Amino acid sequence: MTTETTVRAVPLITSADQAVAAGRELAAVLAAGAIDRDRAGTVPAAALAALDASGLLGITIPREYGGADLPASTLAEVIRLIATADPAIAQVPQAHFLFVDVLTVFGTTGQRRRLFGDIAAGARLGNGMAERGGRHAQDLATRLAGGRLTGRKYYCTGGLTSRWLGVTAVDESGQLVLVFVPRQAPGVRLDEDWNVMGQRATVSGGAQFEDVPVDPSLVLPYHQVFERPQQLGARSQLIHAAIQVGIAGGALRDAGEFVRLKARPFFEAVRGGWAPNAAEDPYTIQQFGSLATKVRAAEALLAQAAGVLDEVGREPADAGAAAAGSIAVAQAKAFASEVAGQVASDLFALAGASAADERHDLSRHWRNARTHASHDPVAWKYHHVGNYLLSGVLPPNHGQI
């Protein structure tokens, strides 16, 4: 399957209502092929082309650069809607939106004009940040020296079909930088070595950079991002929270549909005259109601956290404001991860043994929830929340909270 990216004209979204409508429309397009993409585990070129053509990639770009400059609350709702249909596709632009934020706060005018202009035409920024081993930025094996980029990255979500790759590296002075290189630049090699149980359609394989030429005007001092109070980590984590809420909602939707249309009631309920069909089984009704309430609570926490980020903005006034945003998102993300896993698992208790038939692919909800949550341990989220509320300890100033 080709992974060639074609930059094309895309709709100009200028309002929250337009963005949410575009999110719903894209979710409807993605829903029909979600099972096939999960089973194939190959590059979902058509689905990602639909994402790129939706106009949604530019909704957080500042207006002076041709974007809609929409708030975190709108972005969270758009990602949640997409994730209810296919959370793998919803995860692909996570790094894209992070890079838009980084460029908005720390980029130069030239960097913004060049990259934001490409995004407005349908280009997407792919992820090239993760490495294995090392506890500090200076431990990165990827290096920028003599205007050349060399190294190896993992979990490059969206990279295979992106126009640009945002790659972290250590420069000759030992500082952490963020480098933007064209995906098709000489020396860039992207792999499809992605063999996991869930979020399969992200195809988050690795990347190798072998003496890749770098435009010096597209190098950004990424070490500065975490030298002052910031909300880039919280805004990025908000997307992850929205993905988990979307998984929970999608699993609940499919559970309800299966119970109503396919499941059989337990024979004791039929014999006792309580339930002629599965949807009238009193235990099923109670359990479904409980799960639906938890999903609604996860949605409310997501909206509340997004509202806090709207108030704080991309550049918090001080460490206290930054902490408030990070803690609100940590609560939403931790709770959503638990709820998504529970709904995706309890789905089978509600729907019965026939739901385990692989032709329905209902197991994808749990596999997606568990795989996605594994990136970011829930226990650490709750630890930082508790430490903040009990002792006033500010959460760490990094990109994971």
N, C-alpha and C positions, 0 to 999 in steps of 0.2 A: 504494500500500500504506500502510495506517495505521501511524503510529509512536507511537500512544497507549500509554502505560504504565499498567497497572492494578496497584495495590498489592494483594497477595493474601497469604493465610496460606501460610507455607512450612514445611517440616519443620525441626525444631530438631536440628541436628547437634551432638553433644557430645563426640565422640571421633575420633581419627585414623582408626580402622577405618571408622567411619561416613562420614567425609569421602571416603576413598579409594573406598569402595563407591559413594557418590553420584557421584564422578567417573567411575567405570567405567560406571555406568548412563547418565549424561549423554552420555558418549562414544559409547555404543551407539546412543542416540537420534540423535545428530548425524551419525553415519557415513553413514546412508542418504541424506542430502540434501546431502552436502558438494560433490559434483560440480555439482549443480543450483545451489547457492548461488554457487559459483565462476563458473559460466557467466553467471548472472544479474547479479551485481554490484549487486544491489538490497538494500535494508534487510532483513536476515534476521529479521523480527519474530518468527516462530514459534520459531526456534532460540534467540533471545535471551530470549524468554518462558520457554523451558525452563530456560535458565541461571538466570534470576531466581527461578524456582519451585523450584530444586533444593536450596535451603538453603545452598549453598556460599558465597554472598556474605558470610555472617556468621562464617565459620570462624576468622578472625583477630581478631574483636572480643573485648575482654576479658570475662571471665565476669561481672564485676560489672555489665556493661551488656547481659547476655543472650546473649553470644557464646560460642564454644567456646575461644577463646584458644589455638588450635592453633599449633604451631611452623612455622618456615619450611620445614622438611623435608616436612611434610604438604602445605603449599601448593604446593611445587614438584612433588610427585608428582601432585597433583590437576591442575595445569595441564599437566603432561606428558601425562597420560592424555587430557585433552580435546584437546590439540594433535595427538595421533596420529590423531584423527578429523577435526578441523577446526581448524587453527591460527589461522584468522581469528577464530573464536568464542573461542578461548583467549586471544587478545590483548585482546579487548574489556574484561575486568575488570582489566587491568593497572593502570590509573590508579585504579580503585576501591580496590584493595588498598593502593596507595600512600597514598591519602587516609585510609584507615582507620588506617594506621600514623601518619600525620601527626597526626590527631586524637587518637590514643592517647597520643602523646608530648607534643604541644604544644597540644592543644585544651582548652577549658574543660569543666567538668562539664556545663554547659548544652548546649554544642555536641555533646558525646558523646551525651547522653541523647536529644536531638532526632534527630540523624542516624543514630546506631546503632539507635534504635528504628524508624526508617523502614526501614533495611536488614533488620532482623529480620523485617519484614513483606513483604519482597520487593523493596525499592527498590534501585536501583543508582546509583552516583556516576559521572558521565561526565567525560571529560577536556576541559578548556578551558585548556591551558597553553602550547601552542606558538605562537610567532610567527616571522615571517620578518624577517631583518635584526636588527642589534644584537648586541653581544657580551656585554653585561652586563644584569643585571636592570633597572637604571635606564633601559635603552634601550627597555623595553617601551612600545608605543604604547597599550596598554590601561590606562585610568586609572580610579581610584575617587576621586571628588570630590563633596562635598556629598551623600553617601549615594547616588550614582548611578554606575553602571558603564557605561563607553563604550569600545569597542575592537573589534578583529578578531582572531580566532584561527584556526589551521589545525590539521589532523590531529586533529580532536576525536573520537577513537575512542570509540565507545559513546554519544556524546552524543545521537544521534537518538532513542534509546529509553530514556534514563536518566530517573530521577526528579529528580536534582539534577545540577548542573554545578559542578565545582571549577575556578575561574578565577583565574589569577594576574594581578595588576595592580600598579601603582604608586600609592600613596596620596598625599595632599596633602603629607605630610612627606617624600616621596621614597623611602619604604620599600616593599619588596616584600611584598605581602600575598596571601593565598589567600582568595577569597570563594566562598561556596557560595550559589548562586541556583537556584530551581526552574527546570527546563527550560521550563516553560510560563509563566514570568514575562513580563509585558509588556515588549517591547523586545528579547526574545531571538529570534534567527532562525538556525536551523541549516540548512546546505546539504548536498546530496548530491553535491557537486562532487568526486567521488573516482573518478578514472579511471586506474587503475594496472594493471600486469600481474599482480600477486600480492596476497595478503591482501585480495582484492576484497570479501569479505563483511564486513570491518570497517566499510566505508563511512565512512571517516575524513575526512569533509568538514569544511568550515570553519564558523565561527560568527560572527555579528555581534551586538554588544551596543550597543543604542542607548538611552541614558539609562535603563538598567535599575535599578529601585529595589532597594536592598540592605538587608537586615536587619543592623543593626550588630552584633548578637549572633552573626552567622555570618561574621565577618571574623577571620582568623587571621594573626598576624605571621610570615609564611613566611620572612622574612629570617633569623629566628633559627635556622631548621633547620640552616643551614650555617655557623653561627658557633661550633660546637663539634663534637667528633667525633660522627659519626652513622652509622647503618647503613641509613637509609631508601633511599639510592641503591643500596646493595648488595642490599637486599631487593627493590627494584623490578627491578634487573638480573637477579636470580635468576629472576624470572618470564620475562623474555626468554630466558634460557638454557634454561629448561624448554620454551619454545615451540620453540626450535631442535632440542632433543633429541626432542621429539615429532614434528616434521617428519621428522627422520632416521628415527625408528622407523616412521612411517607409510609413508615411501617404501620402506624395506626390506621391510615387510610386503607392499606391493603388488607390489614386484619379485619377491619369492618366489612369490607367488600366480600372477603372470603366467607366470613360468618354468615352474612346475609344470603349469599348466592350459592355457596358450594358445601359448606360444612354440614354435618349431620349432628343432631342432638344426641347426647349420651342416652343410652337405652333406658336407664333408670328414670330420667326426666320424662321420657315418652310414656313409659309404663305407669308412672305416677300421675300422668295427665297434666304435668306442669308445663311441658314445652313440646308442641308439635314440630317445631323447627329450632335450629341452633340459636337463632337470634332471640328466642323467647326463653332460653334456659336462664333461670335466675342467677346462677353462679357466673355464667358468661356475661350477663348484663352488668353484674356488680364489678367484675374484673375489668371489663371494657370501660366502664364509667371511671374507675380508678385510674386507669392508664390515660384516658382522655384528659382527666384533670391534671395529671402530671405533665402531659405534653403542653397543655394550656399554660401551666405555671412556667415551664421552660420558655415558652414564647414570650410570656410577660417579663421574665427576667432578662431575656435578650433585648427586648424593647427598652427596658429600664436602663440597662447598661449602655445601650446605644445612645439613649438620651443624655446620660452623663457625659459621654464622649462628645456629643454635640455641644454641650455647655463648655467643656474644657477646651475644645478645639485641638488643632494639630500641634500647637505650641502652648503648653500649659504655663500658667503664670508663675508657678513655683512647684516645689517637690510635693507639697500637700495636694495640689490640684491633680498632679500626675498620679499620685497614689490613689486618689479617689476613683479616677478612671480605671486604673489597673485592677483595683479590688472589685469594682462592679463587674468588669469583664471576667475576672477570675471566677466569681460566683456563678455567672451565667454559663461559662464554659464548663466548669466542673459539674454543675447540676445537669446541664444538657447532655453531657457524656454519659452520666448515669442513667438518665431517663431513656436515651436512645438505645442503650444496651438492654435495658429492662423491657421496653416495648418490643424490640426486635426479637427478644428471646420468648417473652410471654405470648407473642403472636401465635406460637405453635400450641400453647396450652388452650388458647381461645379457639383456634381453628381446627384442632384435632390432627390425627395422624395423616390424613390425606393432604394436609398443607405441606408435609415434608417431601412430597413428590417433587423431584427436581425440575419437572417441566414448568412448575410455577416460579422457581428461582426465588422463593421467599427468604431463603437463607442469606441472600445478598444483603439484606438490611442489617443483620447482626454482623456479618463479615465486614461490611463497610464501617459500621459504628465502632467495632472493636479495633480494626486496623487504623482508622483515623485517630481514635482516642489514644492509641499506643504512642503517638508522637509526643504526647504531653501528659505526664502522669497527673491524674486527678488529685492524688494525695498532696502533692506539692501546692496545688492551687488552694486547697482547703487549709494547708499549713500557713500560707501567707495571709489568707483571710483571717484566720484565728489569731495569728500573731499581731496583725494590724488592729483588730477589734479589742483584743485583750490588753495589749501592751503598747499600742501605738507605734509598733515597728513598721516602718515604711517597706513596701515590697521592693525587691531588687530592681535596679534600673537596667534591665536587659530586654531583649526582644521576645521573650517567652512569657511575659505577663504584662 
